[in-house]
Amino acid sequence: MEAHMHNLVFGIYPYIALSVLAIGCIARYERDPFTWKSSSSQLLRRRQLVIGSVLFHVGVLVIFFGHLFGLLTPIWIFDALGISHGAKQILAVVAGGVAGIMALAGGLMLLHRRLMDPRIAANSSFADTGILILLMAQLLLGLGTIFVSLQHLDGHEMTKFMAWAQGIFTFEANAAAHISDVNWIFKLHLALGLTIFLLFPFTRLVHMLSAPVRYLWRPGYQVVRSRRQLPHVPGE
């Protein structure tokens, strides 16, 4: 029973979560493009927003791209570059730890602001608050994995996650087996991460996929006229 549950969560669930992520984002952008935004609450209360937002976004971006390249880069590339598994493990612990603390500190400031300010709380949806709480839980789990990783600085444990992630994207039939014996906190961290992917299209997180590309080719000037300068039209 345990083996079947493990395969369900780490062998099948990843495809469900990633499929919902891709299809859900496309459907939302096509059906409700005006909801594709971060819904900033800066106008309601600026205090805590700037510092908290910078810490949170910088930390999350470092963590995201660190996981992306760290897990999906084939192991042979690191070997060819002369980067040992142990060195990669230490880099992941240090960089991930610093970025995780930054993101957690910033996220807690944003969460406190969202929960304790009556105006912001009144303008926040369940999804707004819920996804932020899940992200805080995920960051705590991620920081918790560091203490376990410090016991495996040879990098052997890390290669299991790389094999699992790459096995998922190459449709390896038994990819879940790569992480069958890892610590429970890693499994919980992965499962919650997949759940966040699943919920991604239905939250404000979709703004992460947006980039101001149109600004590159829009006119370099804008014409702004005051109503006072408009000519008077008889009868108005």
N, C-alpha and C positions, 0 to 999 in steps of 0.2 A: 504493500500500500504506500509506504514512504517513497519507494523508488518511482512509482507511478505519479505521485504528487510532485516529486522533484522534476520529473520529465515534463509534466504539465506546466509548471511554473517557469522553468528555464529552457524548455525545448519547444513548447507550443505557444505559451503566452507572449513571448517576444514578437512573434509574427502577428498575433492579434493586435498587440499594442502599436506596432509600427504601421500596420495596415490602417487602423483607425486614425493614427496620426496623419498619414499621408492623405487618405481619402477625406477625412474630416476637415483638414485645412483647405483642401481644394474646394470642397462643397461650401464651406463657410465663406470663402473669398468670392465664390461665384454667386451665392444666394444672398448673403448679407455683408457686402463689402464695407458698409458704414459702421459695422460693429468691429471691424478689424482695426483696433486701436488700443492704446495702453490705458485709456480713460484716466489720464493724469488728474490728480486732486491738488495740484500745486496752487490753484486759485483759491481753494478752500483753506489751506494752511501750509505755508511754505516752511515753517520751522521743522527741523528734523529731516525734511525731504531731501535737500541737496546732499548733505553728508551721508545720510543713510542710503540714498539712491546710488551715489557714486561708489561707496564701499560694496554695496550689494551687487551692482551690475559688473563692476570690475572683477570682483571675486568669482562671480558665477561664470563670466566669460572665460576666465583663466581655467576654471575647473572643467567647463564644457569642452574647450578645445584640448585641454590636457588629456581628458578621458578619450576624446575622439581620436587623436593621433596616437595616444599611448596604447589604446586597445586595438585599434584597427591597422596600425602599421605592422607589416609582417616581421616576425622575429628575426628573419635572416638579414633584414636591412640593418637592424641594430648590430648584429654580429659583423656584418660587412664594414660598418663604420667603426668597429672596435669598441662599441659601447657595451659593457658587460651588463648582465641582468641585475647584478647587485647595484651598480651605479645608477641604472634606470630606476630601481626601487627606491634608492635614497633620494633621487631627484623628485620622484613622485610624492614621497612622504613630505619633503621640505616644501616644495612648491604647492602641493595640495593642501598642506597644513596652513600655510600662510594665507592662501586664497580662501580656504574654508573659513578661517577665523574672520577675515575681512567680510565675506559674504554673510556670515552668521551675525556679526555685529550690525552690519547695515540692515539686514533683514529684520532683526529684532527691533531696531529703531522704527522701521516702516510698519511693522506689525503693531507696535505700541501706539504709534500715531493713528493707525487705522481703527484700532479697538477703543482707544481712550478719547479721541476727539469726537464729540457728538455729531458734528456736521459731516465729517468724513464717514463715520459709521453709518449714518443715515443714507449716505449716497453709495455705500458699498454693497455689492451683492454677496450672496452666500458663496458664489464661486470665487470672488475676489479675495475674501478672507480665507476661505478653505484652502485654496491653492498655495497661498502664502504660508499657512500653517504646515502644509505638507512639505513645502520647500525647506522650512526650518527643521522639520523632523529629518529630512533627507540629509541636510548639512550636518546635523548632530550625529547621525549614523556614519556619515563619511568621515567625520573627525574621530569617531570611535574606532573605525577600522585602522587608524594609524597605530594605535597601541598594539593591535594584533600584528600589523605589518612590521613593526619594529622587532618582532621575534623571528622574522623571516627575511632578513636583509640580504640573503643570497639571491633573492629575486625569483626563486622557484615557484613561490605561491603566485606571484604576479603573472607568470607565463600561463598559468591555468586560466586566468580571466582573459588573457589575450587570445588563447586558443578557443575559448568559449565564444567570445564576441565575433571573432573571425569565422568560426564555424557556423554561427547564426546567419551571417551575411553570405556565406558560400553554400547554404542549405545542407550543411552536414547533418546526416540523419541522427547521430548520437552526440550532438554538441553539448547537451546538458551534462553528459558524463564527465566532462573536463573539470567541473566544479562540484562534483558530488561530495567531496570530502573537505570542502573549505569551511571555515568558521561560520557559525550561524549569522553573525552580524554582517558578513559580506553578502550572504543570501538575502537577508532582509533589506539591505541597501540596494541590491539589484532589483528585487521585487518592487520596492517602492519607486525606484527610478523608472521602471517599465510602466507602473501605474500613472506616474506623472506624464509620461509620453501618451498614454491612453487618454488622459483628461486634457491634454494640451490644446486640441482644437476648440474646446468648449470654454476656454478661459481667456484672460487678457494676455496670456503668454504668447499668443500668436503674433504679437507685435515684434517678437524677436526675429521673425522671418522677414520683416519689412526693412527696406533700405531706401533712402531718399534718392533713388536712381534718376527720377525725372528731373531733379534739380540740375542735372548735368547738361541737359539740352533745353531747358526753359529759357525764355528771354532774360537777359541780364538786367532788365529794368522793369519797373512796374509803374503804371500811371495811376495816381491816387488823386481824386478830386473831392473837394469839400462841397457839401450841398449849398453852401453860401455862394459858391462860384457858378452855380448853374443859372442859365438865363431864365428870367421870369417868363412864364408862358401864360398869356391872358386866359382867364377862366379857371385857373388852378387855385 
